[in-house]
């Protein structure tokens, strides 16, 4: 048995087998290293993308904060505008009442001007033809 194990043919085949196994193992390890290298590149790119996303989120935070402040300002302006519209509504209601009163007063004034015009017409007639007016009308003035 010792002779067979120590023979050069057995040693040569064993060495070739070991070399082949080592070559296959090296080839497998090289493939795995390539996969790890690709995965490392992908992780570096992912890190850059995450950094970019964090920067974008930080700027978005500032923008959203500014927008919230503008909403507060807009809300204050809307409250003031609502109060102004309420005041305007009150003023318009008062104005509508005043216009109604003025319309009634204009009607009364129109009737008074009509009577005054009639009286002036009668007075003019009386001054221009006093005799005819006095004897032709049983109730002067």
SULQUI-V12362 format. One line per field, one symbol per residue. ss: DSSP state (H for helix, E for strand, - for the rest). A space follows every 10 residues. Layout:
ss = ???
This chain:
ss = -HHHHH-HHH HHHHHHHHHH HHHHHHHHHH HHHHHHHHHH HHHHHHHHHH HHHHHHHHHH HHHHHHHHHH HHHHHHHHHH HHHHHHHHHH HHHHHHHHHH HHHHHHHHHH HHHHHHHHHH HHHHHHHH-H HHHHHH---- -
